[in-house]
Amino acid sequence: MTFELLLVLAAGLFSTGLFGALSQQSIVMIMMGIELMIGGVVVAAADFWYFLAPAAGSGQVVIVAAVVAMAVEMAMGFAVTTAIYRNRRVDTTDMAEDLKG
């Protein structure tokens, strides 16, 4: 695969995630859109690392850190969403607007 093709893939993932995050009302679907956006950023970072500095190990560390942060973010998000649903039976963002701080 070429550099440009992988960047198009990353842009497609990011764009699909952005559309999903902005067009949905379900909390879980918004989180899935955010996950796709982060995945697009990870693909772009891996692409830049692979084609611009493949000998440097720092690119791998950044990518692994981003994937770990992505997993932790989704675990915490799903935990909060599950707690909100169990307490209030709320599963859309419109119904959860009273949670503003």
C-alpha positions in Angstrom: 0.0 0.0 0.0 1.2 3.5 -0.7 1.4 6.5 1.6 -1.4 8.3 -0.1 -3.8 5.3 0.0 -3.3 4.8 3.7 -3.9 8.6 4.3 -7.1 8.3 2.3 -8.1 5.3 4.5 -7.3 7.3 7.6 -9.3 10.3 6.3 -12.2 8.0 5.5 -12.2 6.5 8.9 -12.1 9.9 10.5 -14.8 11.3 8.3 -17.1 8.4 8.9 -16.5 8.7 12.7 -17.2 12.4 12.6 -20.4 11.9 10.7 -21.5 9.2 13.2 -20.6 11.2 16.2 -22.5 14.3 15.0 -25.6 12.7 13.5 -26.5 10.2 16.3 -28.4 10.7 19.5 -27.6 7.3 21.1 -24.7 7.6 23.5 -23.2 4.3 22.4 -23.3 5.3 18.7 -21.6 8.6 19.5 -18.9 6.7 21.4 -18.5 4.4 18.4 -18.0 7.5 16.1 -15.4 8.8 18.4 -13.7 5.4 18.4 -13.6 5.5 14.5 -12.1 9.0 14.6 -9.3 7.9 17.0 -8.8 4.9 14.8 -8.3 7.2 11.8 -5.7 9.2 13.7 -3.9 6.0 14.7 -3.8 4.8 11.1 -2.4 8.2 10.0 0.2 8.2 12.7 1.2 4.6 11.8 1.4 5.6 8.1 3.6 8.6 8.8 5.9 6.5 11.1 6.2 3.7 8.6 7.0 5.8 5.6 8.9 8.7 7.1 11.0 7.1 9.9 10.7 3.3 9.9 13.9 2.8 11.8 12.8 5.0 14.8 11.1 3.0 17.6 9.4 6.1 19.0 6.6 5.9 16.4 5.6 2.4 17.6 5.5 3.7 21.2 3.2 6.5 20.3 0.9 4.2 18.4 0.7 1.7 21.2 0.1 4.5 23.7 -2.8 5.8 21.5 -4.4 2.4 21.2 -4.1 1.9 25.0 -5.7 5.4 25.6 -8.4 4.5 23.1 -9.2 1.3 25.0 -9.2 3.0 28.4 -11.4 5.8 27.1 -14.0 3.4 25.7 -14.0 1.3 28.8 -14.7 4.3 31.0 -17.3 5.7 28.6 -19.2 2.4 28.5 -19.0 2.2 32.3 -20.5 5.7 32.7 -23.1 5.0 30.1 -24.1 1.7 31.8 -24.3 3.5 35.2 -26.5 6.3 33.7 -28.8 3.7 32.0 -29.2 1.6 35.2 -30.0 4.6 37.3 -32.2 6.6 35.0 -33.1 4.4 32.0 -31.5 7.1 29.8 -29.9 6.0 26.5 -29.9 9.2 24.4 -28.1 12.4 24.7 -31.4 14.5 24.8 -32.6 12.6 27.8 -29.3 13.0 29.6 -29.1 16.8 29.4 -29.9 17.2 33.1 -26.4 15.8 33.8 -24.8 19.1 32.8 -22.4 20.3 35.5 
